[in-house]
Amino acid sequence: MAHHPVDDCNDAPNEHFQDVLEKARLNRRDIIRGGFGLAALSTVPMLAACGGMTEGDLPSLGFNAVGKSLADGVILPDGYTYTVVHATGDRLSTDIAAYSNEGRETDDWSMRVGDHHDGMDIFFIGRNGRYSEKSTDRAVLAINHESSADAHFFHPRGQTTNGVNGKKFNQFGGWDQGKRDMLEVLKEINHHGVSVAEVERGKDGRWTYKVGSAYNRRVNGQTRMRITGPAAHLRDIQQFMVTKYATDGKFSRGTLNNCGHGKTPWGTYLACEENWAAYWYMPPGSADVDERTKASRARYNVIGAPVASPTALVGSQGWASVSDTDDRFARFNVSAPAATPAGDFRNEPNTFGFNVEIDPLDRKAVPAKRVAMGRFAHEAAVCGLPEKGQPLAFYMGCDSNNEYIYKFVSKAKWDPRDVGGGMAAGDKYLNEGKLYAAKFNADGSGEWLELDIAKLPASFPVGTRTYTFANQADVLVNTRIAASAAGATRMDRPEWGAVNPVNGEVYFTLTNNSTRTAAGVDAANPRAYTDGDGRTDGRNPGRGNPNGHIIRFREAAGASTATEFTWDIFLFGAEDNSDGNNVNLSKLTAANDFSSPDGLWFSKSTGICWIQTDDGSFTDETNCMLLAAIPGEVGDGGEVSISNVGGTVAQKTFLGATLGEARLRRFLVGPKGSEITGLTEADDGKTIFVNIQHPGEDTAAIGTNADFTFQSTWPSNAGYGPGKRPRSATIAIRRKDGKPIGV
């Protein structure tokens, strides 16, 4: 995800682990050995020769670690090379002009590659033109596009208000609510969402994108979406979605801030809506919303009252200021002037915060918002290992401080004949099921708490208000409140999830948490400290848990339907020279130290766990990075104790085995200001696609003519595209000898 403010809007009084030191209900080793074991590593090609192995004989990575770098370029190990597949603004259609990279485009960006490349996946095209599980020479890349913090690059002089250059928008301030230019706003809305672009492999093994392909399309901030959910509750769900655009609540318009992603077993794409809460506006003196809506909005950090003046800085892009006749822009004004929600857009925020299912190979298929999977700041929706005749489990994070990890379990049981079934298969598996939130116990066990209205308190405090659930639809739409009411564990910003294809264990990045205190640590979030020599500013104050960690868990008996699990911490992010007893617990060195893990992805070809960073704490020493790790299994380490400064007692937790440089190495360092995020592979692991997001993020717009002082000029400085303005991009990485990546 792109950087955003300290958006801790979870004031739930959920207990911390000091209060749950109950006696162990489950024996950790019995659970660990009850499911998959290390012998399952023999199913991965790179590990097959080792057979059933122990910690001591896990294989090593096959490249030399890349050093830290502050250079404005992509740094790779010796023997590796990359090419840019496409970048922000590249055209998908031959009917529009090539990108100028000077903001001179006069089209509405509905057929250009979006900005802030994030989660992505590859969908191979079979002989019949439909989805193929097997690798072919033709595919589409479906790529998420996240925030618009760099929207000033889309316009000749940066963003404007009333025809005058405005201040740079960023997610720590807002927008001066003058009247915005219509074309500027269209570009900013439409660059969000998902780009679907055909790519093909040439005889030289390189992948390039195909301008004008019939598969190329954009799903953006204005695309029509179906509202879906459990049949028994669908009518109630639709009542939350009623707007002037869809008075029956059966449809909504657009998707925003698409960050992490998921790929379904049947071959569709899940685009997760993350920081969608920052686009709404209520003008001075406008009609206010009711107290219940205010409570709901407060829990999601959505504006809850009219601003004080037209120039008040709020979390908005000023999109609502554009005059229109079809409410493309008025919908971002979420006040309540009409007699009912059918006459205004007070419910518009309710239509965001979901997993959006898209069929990348069927441009006629209408995308669907899967309400049964819950509404929150979605970051990834990763499916567990499918097993014929068993329900499917999807694991999801809510990317904000002190939010939760979730699981959705389908009612339908997996049938491999549904591969290629498109949106009909999605209706089968993603509309009916059970939604859970995770509770991590102090003894290393965990529980899945079902978010069922019959199992929740009738009402729950939200700030100074009390929220009462009306029905099960209310639980699915106000999932954060339900998870708090259930007693789930507040985590250090849960972002991407990934499933180890070797043993089915689930990993989640906990990127950082500036609000964590020594008095509030717990076993699953055990560190609170100050990063004394790191970057400290409004984005990353350098306190709490500034470097983040990665947690992992194993379902009881490896079952998707399990309501209990066992967990440990896979890795702690830290600088190599940090206190090894309380901060650098994973014994990181200069070859593998990192901060703020974000993206996470397992290769099915090599078994490598790829870790991507989105950091603002360690960037005084190095740009963000991609690391490769060879994991073991939950329970391969042991118990540790952390003495947090200011804490009254040492905090105990469970830490996986130390990997060392042989099993954890830095593989890539990105350009200045960039985040490394999104990864997928082709050619049996011989090509990996990686996204470089927002290079030059801290570029300043200065002067009356909005000249730019560029923090980065990548990728043009690497020979790709015109101009100097930095652009997000997808790159394809290969080994010069043509062998699999990383081994």
N, C-alpha and C positions, 0 to 999 in steps of 0.2 A: 504494500500500500504506500501511497505517497504520504509525506509527513502531514500531520494534522494536529490540532490543539490537544491539550490535556483534557479530554472529553470524558471525565469521570462523572457520569450522571447516575451511578448506582450507589445509592445511599442505603441499600437494604441492610438490615441488622443481622445478616447471616453470620453464624458463628464461625470463628477461626479455629485452627486445629488445636490450640491450647485447650479449647473447650470440648474437644471431642476425643481426648485421649482415653477412649473406652477400650476395654480389653479386646484383643484381636478375635474376630469371628472366623477368620480364614487363615489357614497356614500358607504363607507366601510360596514356599517351595512346592507344596502339593499342587497349588494352582498352576505355578509355572510349568511343572512337569506334566500337568494334566492335558495340555494342549499340544501345540507344535513344539518341536525341539530343534536343537542345532543340526540334527541329522537332515532336517528339511533343506538345509543350505545346499545339499547336493542337487537340488532341482534347478539351481542357477548355473548357467554354463561356465562362468569364470571360477565357480567353486566346486564343480562336479568332481574334479580329480581328488578333492580332499575328503569326500565322503562325509560321514558323521564326524564332526570335529569338535574340539574343545577350544576354550578361549586362547590357549597358547599357540594354536596352529591355524588361526584365521589368516587368509592371504593378505598381502600388502598391495598397495596401489602402485600403478606402473608409470608414474611420471614424477619429475622433480618439482617440488613445491615452488610456486610463484611467490616472490617477495612482496612486501607491502609497497604500495605505489601511490603517489599523488599526481602522476602524469595524466594528461588529457587524452587517454586512449584505452583500448582494450588490450590487456596484458595476458598472454597465455604461456603455458610451458613450451620449452623447446620441442619442435616436432609437430606443433599444432598450428593451424591457420583458420581464419574466419572470413566470411563474406557477409555483407549486409543483404538481407532478403528484401525487406522494404522498411520504410520509415514514415513517420508522421507526415501526412499530406500527400503521399504518393497516390496517384490516381488508380482507381479500380476499373474505370471505364475509359475507352478511347474517345468518348464524346466530350471529355473535358480536358483542359490544358494541363500540361505537366506542371508540377509544383514549382513555384518561384522561390520559395523560402524567404520571401520578403513581405508576405502578408498581402499580396496584390490580387489574390483569388476573388472572383466575383460569384462563384457558385456557392451553394449552401452547405458544402462538405458532406452531402449525403452519399457520395460515391468516391470518397477519399478515405485512405487509411486513417483511423482515429489517432488520438494522442495518448500518452502515458500507457504504452504497451504494458500489460500485466499478465495475468494468467492466460494460458493458451494450451491447445492440444491439437493433435494431428488426426485427420480422418482420411484414410486411404480410399481412393476411388477404384472400384472393381470394374470388370469388363462391361457390366450392365449399367455403369454409371452411378451405381449406388454404393453404400458403405461396405467396405471390405475389412475384415479383421486382420488380414495378412497384408504385409508391406507390398506396395506397388510403386511404380515410377510416377504416379500422379496422386495428388492428395489436395485437401484444403487445410489451411491453418485457420482455426478459429481463435481470435485473440481479443481479450478484454482490454478496454480502455478506461482508465480510472479518472483522476481528477482533472480540473481545468486550472490548476494553480499557475500554469505557464501560458494561459490563453493570450497574453500580450504578444506572443510570437506570431499569432495568426493574423495580426492586423498591421498595417504599415507603420503606425506610430504607437503601437500598444493599444490597450483598451481605452475607449473614450466615453465621456459623459457630456451630453449636449454639444457634441462636436469638438470638445476639448479633451486633450490627452488626460486620462485619469490616472489614479494611483494603481500600482500593480496589485491585483487581487491576490491574497493568499489566505490560507485556512486559519490564520491566526488573527485576522482582522475582519474585513468584509468589503463591501462595495459602497462607495458614495452614491446614494440613491438618486442620481440625476437621471435624465432620460437617455437610455442606451440606443445605439444604432441597431436597426433591425438585422442587417446582414451580419454584423459582428455577433449578435446574439444567436442567430441561426448557426453560425459556425461553431459557437461554443456549446450549444445544445447537441448538435449532431456529431461532434467528434467523440462524444461519450458512446458507450455501448460496446458492440462487438464488430470487428471486421472479419469477414470470411473471404479469403483470397486463395485461389488455386495456386499451387506450387508444383513444379515438375522437376524431375531429376534428369540432368543432361548426361551425355556419354562420358563426360569427365567426372561424374559423380556429384557435381554441384547442383544445389537446389535453387531455383529462381522462381519469382512469382510471375503470373501470367496476366498482363493487362488485357481487359476485355473478355475474360473467361465468363461463360454463362453461369458459373458457380459464384462469381464475385458478388458480394452484396454487403450492405450495412444494416445492422440492427442497432438503432440509435435512440436518442432521447425523445423521439416522436413516433416510434413504431407501435402499431396496434398490438396489444397483448391480451390473451385470454386470462381471466381470473378462474383458477381451479381450486379444488379442495375436496374433502370428504363429502360424499353425497348427502349424508345425514345432516351436515352442517353448512352445506354450500350456500343455501339461501341466506343464512345468518351472516356468513362471510361476506357475501355480496352487499349486504346492508352497510358494512364498513367501507365499501368501495364506491358508493353512490356519489357521483359528481354530475356537474352540468354536462360533461362529455359523455358519460354513460349513466343514465338515470336509473338503470336496472343493476348497475354494479357488476355486470358480466364481463366488461372489458376495461382496460386501462390504457394509458398512453405513455410509452417510452420506458427506457431503463437507463439508470445513471450510476456513475462511479462503480464500474464493474472491475472487481479486483481479483481475488482468487477464483478458482473455477473447479469444475468437476467434469468427468467423462463417465457416461452411463455404460453399463455392460451391453446395452442394445445399440449403442453407437450414436448418441446425441450429446449435446454440450450443455453444461450448466454454468451460466454466467451469474456470479454472485454479486448482489448489490451491497456495497459496503458503506462508504461515507456519503450516503444519500440525504442526510438530514440537514445539509447546509445550504439549501437552495431556495428556501421559502421566505416570504415577506408578508408583513401586515402593515399597511401604511398608517401614518398617524391618524387617529380618529376613526379608524375602520371598525366595523362590527366585530366584537370579540367572540371567542368560542366559549362553550360551556366548560364547567369545572372538570367534568370527566375527561373531555378532550385535552384540557390543559395538563391533567395528571399524566395522561398517556404521552403527550408530547414531551413533557419534562423528562420522562424516562428514556426518551429517544433523542434528546437534545434538539428537538424541533422548536422553532419559535412559537411562543405561547401567548403573546400579547402584542398589540400594536406598538411600533417603535415610537420614540418620542418626537422625532422630527424627520422631514424628508431626507435629510443628510445624515441620519444616524447610521453608524457603522454596525451592520448586522451580518450574520452568516449567510449572505445572499450575494448573487452575482448581478443583481439589478435586472434580471430577465423580465420581471413583471412590469417594468416601466415602459416596455415597447407596446405601442397601440396596435391592436389587431382586431379582426372580425371573426376569427374562428377559435379564439381562446388558446392559441399555441403558447402565448406568453402570459396571458392573464391567469392561467392556471397556477402560476407560482405565487399568486396572491392568495393566501389561505385564510383570509378572514371569512366571516359568516354573515354577509349582508342579506341573503335571501331567507325566505320563510322556512325552507327545508334544504338539506344538503344537495338536493337535485338541482338547485338553482345557483350554486356557487362551487367553490373548490376547497372548502374546509377539510374535506376528506382526502384531498390529493396526496398528502404525505402517507396516508394509510396504504396507498397503492405501491409503495416502494419498501425495500428491505427484504426482498425474497430471492430465492433461487429462480432464475429465468431459464427455462428449458428451450433450446433451439435445435432444430435439425439442420446442421450445416450443409447437407447435401440436397435439401429440398427447399428451395427459395419460396415455394408457395405455402409452406407450413407456417401457421400462425404461432409465434412464440407463446409460451404459457408461464404464468407466475404460479409456482407450486406452493400454495399457502400452507398445505399440510406439513411442510418442512420448517415452518416457523418464520417469524419476521424479526429481524435484528440486523446488525451490521455484518452481513454474511462475508466470511472469508474462507473460501474453499468448501467443497461438498464432495468429499472423497468417498468412493464406494469400497466397502470391505471386499474380501475375496469372494466372488460369487460361487455358490454351491447349488447344484441342481437340486430342486425340490425343497430348498430352504429360503426363507425371506432374505431380502437384501438389506444391508445396513449402510447408511450414509452418515459420515462424521463431519461436523461443521464447527467452526469457531466464530465467535462474535468479537470483532476487533475493536475493542475499547478497553481502557483500564478497568480492571476488576469485573470483567464480564465472564461469560460461561462457555463451556464446550458442550455441544449437543450431539444427539444421535437420533436419526429417523430410521425406523424399521418398517419395511413394507408389509402390508397384509398379504399381498400376493407372493407366492413362492416362485423362485427363479426357474424359468424355462429357457434353455439355450436357443430354442426355436424362435425366440423373440428378437434375436440379433438382427439388426436391420429394420426393426419394426417401427422406427421413427416415433412421432409424437403419440401415436396410439399406444405404443408400449409405455411411454411416459405416463399416460393416463392410467394405465393398468398398475404401475408400480409406485407412482409418486403422489397419488391422490388419496390413497387409503393406507393408513398405518398408524404407528405410535411414535410420539415425539418425547424424547428424554433430555434431561440435563444431568451433567456429571457432578458427583460428589466424591472428592478424593479424601480418604480417611488417613489419619495419622499413622496407622500401622502398615501402610503400603497397599491396603485394599481400596476398592472403590465401589460405588453404587450408581446405577442409572435410575434417576428419579423421574417417574412418568409425569408428564404435564397433562394431566386429565383433571377437568374441573371437579370431578367427584373426589379427587385425592388432594385438592388444594384448599387452603383456608378460603372462606367465603369472601374475605376482603383482606387487603394488604396495604401497609403504608407506603406511599410514594412521596418523599419529601414531606411537606406539611399537609398533604392530602391523603385520603384513603381511597383506594381503588377497589371496586367490587366487580367481580367477573359476572357478566350477564349470561354467558353460555360458553360452550366449547370453542365456538368461532372466536370469541373474545380472547381466549387463551392463545389461539394460534396467531392472532393479529398482534396481541400484546405479550409476546413470548418472553421478553425480558422480565416483565413484572411477574409472570408465572414462574419463571426459573428462580427468581428471588424468593417468591412465596414458597416454593418447594424446598428451599434450603440448599441449592447447589453451591459449589465452591467458586468464590470469586478469584479469577486467575489474572496473571500478568500479561494481559492483551493476547488472547488466543488468536493466532492468525492461521497459517496454512496447516492442513493436515495431510498426511501421506500414509499409505499402507505398505508395509514391507511384503513384497510378493513371495518372499521365502517362507515366512511363518505367520503372516496375517496380523502381526502386531501393528498398532496404530500409533503414529507419531504426531505431535503438535508443537509448532513453534510458539513460544511465549516471548514476544519480541522485546518488551521492556515494560516498566511501570514506574513512573516518576512519583506516584502517590503511595507506594508501598513504604511502610515504616517498620522499624525494628519491633515495635509493639504489635504490629499487625501481620507479621510473617506467619507462615504455616508450613507444613511438610512439603506440599506441592509447589509452594512459592516461598522458598526459605531464606532468600537473601534480601537485605536492605542495607545499603552502604552508600558512600559518596565516592564518585570517581574523581579523585583529586587532580589527576593530570590530563583528563579528557576534555573534550569540547563541552562547554557548559553555556547554554543560552536559552532563549525562550522555548526553543524546539525540544532540546534535551537538557534539562536542568542538571543532569549528572548526579541525581540522587535517586533513592528508592532501589529499583533494580534496573540500572541504566544499560546493562549489557545483555539481559535476557537469558533464556535457557530453552531447552527442548525436552519435553516430557513424552513418555511413551507408555502404552498400556496394552495388556493382553486380556481379551475377553475370556471369561470362565469357559473352559472346554473349547475355546476358539469359536464359540457360537455367536452368530449375528444377533440372536434374540436374547443373549445373556443380559442379566440385570446386575451382574457383579463382575469386577475386573481386578487385576493386579497391576500396579504401576511402579515406575521408577523414573529418575531423571537421566536422560541419555547424555546430555552435554550442558555445561554451563558456559555461556559466553563470557569472555574476560580478556584483558590485556595480559600478555605473557609475563609482565613484571608486577602483576597485582599480587596481593596477599594470597598465598597458596592455600592457607587453611580456611579462609572465609570467602574469598572471591574467586580465585583461579583454582577451583576445586577439581576441574578436569585436566589440570596439569598441561595447559596449552603452552606452546612455544612460539617463537617468531615465525615458524613455518605454518602454523595453523590457528593462531589466535584470531578471534573475531568478536563482533558485537552485534546485537540486535538481529538475531535470526528471524527471517520472514518467510520467504519462499522455501518450499520443501517438496521433494519429488524423488521417487525411487525408479531406477531403471529396471525394467523387466528383463533386459538383455544381459546386464552385468551385475545386478544386485547392488550397485552403488546408491547410496543415499546422498542426493545433492542438496546442499544447504546454501540459500541465498540471503544476503543481508540488506537491510534498509536502516542505515545507521546515521545518527547525528552525534554520537558520543565519541567514537573512535576516529572520526574523520579528520582530526588534527594530525593523525599519523598515516592514514591510508584511506583511499576511496573504498566504496562498497565492493563486495566480493562474492565469489562462488567457490564453495569448498566441496570436496568429495570425501565421503566417509564410508567405511565398511563396518556396518553395525553387527552387534552380537544379538542378545535377546534380553528381555526383561529379567532382572534378577542375576545378571552375570557379574554384578559388582557387590556392593554391600551398603551398610548403614554408615552415614557420616554425621558429624555434628558441627554446626556453624554458630560461631559466637558473634552475632551482629552487634555493632557498636550501638549502645543505647538500649539493647534488649536486656530483659531481666534474667532470662534463662537461655541456655544454648538451644538452638532449634535443630531437631533431628530430621533427617530425610534419607532417601534411598537413592544412591548414585550408581549408574552403570559403570562397567569396567573402563579404566583409562585406555583410550585408543592409541595415543602416541602418534608420532609423525608417520609411522608405517600405515596406519589405517585412517588418518585424518590429515588432509593436506589442502592448502590453498591452490585452487586450479585457475582462477581468473580474478583479475582486478579491473574494475570498470573505469570509465572516464570521470572527470570531475563533476561532482554534484549528482551523480546518477545513483539509482537503486538498481540492483540486479534482481530480476524477478521473472517468473514464468519459464518453464523448461519442458520440452518434450523431445522425442527422438525418432529417428528413422533408420533404415538400413541395418537393422539388428544392432543398434547401438553405435554404428559407425559415423552417424551424424547426430549432433544434438542442436536443437534450436533454443536460443536463450534470448530473453528480452532485456534490453537496456532502457530503463525508464528515466525520464526527466534529467538527462545530462544538462549541466548548467542551470540547475534548479535555482541557485541563488543569484542568477543574472539580474542586474538592476536596470530598471527603466529610468533614465535620468534626463533632465533638461526639458525645455518646452516642446521639443520635437521628438521626445521619447527616444533619444539615442540609447543604445544598449552597451553596457560594459560586460562583455561576455565572460562568464565563469568557465564555459566550455564552448568549443566550436565543433565538437564531434557530432555526426560522422563525416561532415564535409572535410575536416582536417585529415581524415583517413581515405579521402578520395571518393566519397559517396555524396552525390547531389550538389546542387548549387548553394551559393550564399554562405553565411557564417553562423546563422542562427542554429542553436543546438536542436536536435530532434531525437525523440524516442525512436527505437528501431528494434527489429528482430534480426539476429545474426544466426548464421549456420556455422558450426564449428566441426572441423574434421581433422583427423590425423593425416599427416603428409604421406604416411605409409599405408593408409587405407584401413588400418585395423580399428577395432572397437575403442571407444573413448574411455580413457582413465585406467585401463588395465594393462 
